Amino acid sequence: MTSTETTPGTDGGGTDRRRWYALAIVMTAAFMDLVDVTIVNIAIPSIQREAGASVSQIQWITAGYALAFAAGLITGGRLGDIHGRKRVFLVGIGGFTVASALCGLAVNPEMLVASRILQGGMAALMVPQVLSIVHATFPAHERGKVFGLFGAVVGLGAVSGPLLGALLTEWDLFGWGWRSIFLINLPVGVAGLLLGSRFITESRAPRALKLDLVGVALVTLGLLMLIYPLTRGRELGWPLWGYVSMAGSLVVLAVLVAYEKRKARRDGSPLVELSLFRVKSFAAGIAVQTVFGVALGVFFLVWTLYMQIGLGWRPLKAGLTGVPFSIAVSAAAGLSVQMLVPRFGRKVLQAGALVMAGGVLLYVWESAHYGLGITPWQMAAPLVVMGAGMGLIIAPLTDAILSEVPREHSGSASGLINTVQQMGNALGLGLVAVVFYGRIGDHLSRDRIGPAFADAFEHALGWVAAVLGAIFLLMFALPKRPAQHVEGQASAEEGEPALV
């Protein structure tokens, strides 16, 4: 198969219209993935109640998606480089649509968990192609505007996901209940598949790296050996095999490192470019990204459970409560990149960690002070503070991590950043069994559910605040003045997924 790279936008008005249609299609696919990540959390209590899902199954509905997505991201990018980005994108969006249908039609929690894992794997094929297709379709002078549009789509997905999930669950369309959050993907996915086959131009990387399926298998096995005992341990009374599995995961990850070193020497196409970790700022940044993912994984799931089960709020009320948080994230992210980071550098990210930790502690205080009578308006203040802190971190973090990375490795580095964020998220979701459910007694009476969930929420948030404190310290290893990078373009050139 001959490797080719398209030259974007060179043959007049017809091509011009087609590439903007192609942009709309891939942006819609990216939006669908982003919404699907956030939309599920708000429906979790309904799924638990109506489908009879256990605590560990609830965790795997979210963690399974994140783990499959993380494990397949870099390989998905390379498959697009080798076999054609359009082709792999269409396979991904088609598979994502089928998996969404299976989620919506799941007859039991086991089928739902399996379908969510499949959905994450298909997203790993679809999402890395988005920025690669943009790069191959648009000339350099237009990409700034296009990546700006992409950022807006990311923000919109983060804001609209929980609210859309709440509306769909509350409206109970056609009696589907929580199933509608998955079935809504079907018309969007089918349209994307049909239109994408017509308007997206095929492209491949001129020098595509080889696949590293052994590396993918080792990463996945190591994480499963760590996360599965965390999610099941409490329910099973923390058996010995769980501790053996978690210890064994470290051995598997050590084998991964040794194998990746060997593969790098043999053919120069490892899954993980280990030489990047010699760059102090990159190693520290990857640690920050991973730990930050853990904190977010813990917070968003326990927050939903606290509002809907502990406080007994309906999904729409819980969804609307999160709007101030989303707005604060978007506003602070724009402010940090455009005004604050160019002037204050690393201190902005560190301030974000401290501000977010302060918001978390304020939330703990308010929960304890107002008890079960707390209102969405009273939650607004800590959520705005938390959102502002998060916005100060997420927007400039990628540039800070990449700032000292050699240009030829920027694509691999970008792919790894996104991968570890998802892995951290999966690990955080696994830890919910320890820091949240571990605080709640079994077989609670109806009058004890609210107080128990509120206490567990406050306990879990204490851990989140501690993690944010650790992130603040790790950030001292980041460069004081991050250089400017356009990670999306770099990653597309190297055939890796950028941070999404």
Order of alpha helices (4+ residues) and beta strands (2+ residues): alpha-alpha-alpha-alpha-alpha-alpha-alpha-alpha-alpha-alpha-alpha-alpha-alpha-alpha-alpha-alpha-alpha-alpha
